[in-house]
Each structure stands twice: as structure tokens, then as C-alpha cells.
């Protein structure tokens, strides 16, 4: 079981080298989480043309679980999946809108918990294929969870964050990513083997 999981993770880490994702014109996004401290978790999201930094509060909702579940939702079906990160009193809504095989990610800032029309503003937006958008968040979550060997992650996390790390949800997301990658590879292979259209 462990060897299978490690194989899945290793293959997912190499998705970035898969040919269709390295085509010219694809804008890459990078997501980084800092170190949780006293109930706050810093996060930075950037592309070549934009960058946004945010400090996420551990209260009142479990943002990390919401984020992991929303990523799984965007992989699983079309439509909108969201997560909310509080920054006391500002809140950010992380919106993943899936249409066909593409996802539009929008980070929307609100002055508080109210969601009245017109009071929110988009502070970051990025679109691309489903894997282009979801993978940077997955990699950031995996990197964050992988720190336990280097800095006593589990002990540190429980001391500085009110909610348990969403280990099971992240495992489910990894499995869904592996399945999506395989489906993507199979579709690409089928397309490349299709006969050319008649002239």
C-alpha cells in the first residue's frame, strides 16, 4: 500500500514535465505556504505577471480542509467549488470554477463576512487547464505536510493551528489527481493516434 502511494506521489510530481503542460504560452502559477505561527498561516500566490500575499487566520473555519475539498471538487465535476480564509476582519473567498477541461481560479477579497453583491473585489485570478490550476495548490499542500521530518511539523502544527491537518483529504486529492492524470494521458494518446481529417 505504501509503495503504491509513493509511486502515485512520484508520478504526480513529474506531471509538470508532461509535454502538453510545457507548451509555449502556458502561464505557470506557484503557491507557497509559510510557517504557521500563533494561529496565522502566510501564503503567497504568484505568476510572472501578478503576485498576492495573504495571512490566513485559524479561526473560525477550517480553511485547509475547505481548500483541499474544493480542489477535489474542481477535479471531480464542473461548476464552482469554494473555500473561505479569514484574515480578521477581512475574508478571502477562493473560487475554483470548472468548465469543460479548464479551471478559472479567483481570489476575491471581502471587508468582512458579508457577501452582498458589489462589495467584494478580485485580487488575483488565473486560468488554465484543470491540472495547470490544481497542481500548484496540491504541491504547496504536500510541501507543507512534508515538513514534519525537518521541523517536527505535527507538533508545531498542533501548537499553532486550531484544526488538524487535512491528511486524509489530501490523500484523497492525490488519488484523484493520479486518476485525472491517467485519463489525460489516455485522451492525449487517443488523439495522437487518430487518423488525419480528409483533405
Buried (B, 14 or more C-beta within 10 A) or exposed (E): EEEEEEEBBEEBEEBBEEEEBEEEEEEBBEBBBBBBEEEBBBBBBBBEEEEBEBBBBBEEBBBBBBBBBBBBBBBEEEEBBBBBBBBEEBBBBBBBBBEEEBBBBBBBBBEEEEEEEEEBEEBBBBBBBBBBBBBBBBBBBBEBBEBBEEEEBEEBBEEBBEBEBBEEBBBBBBBBBBEBBEEBEEEEEEEEEEEEEEE
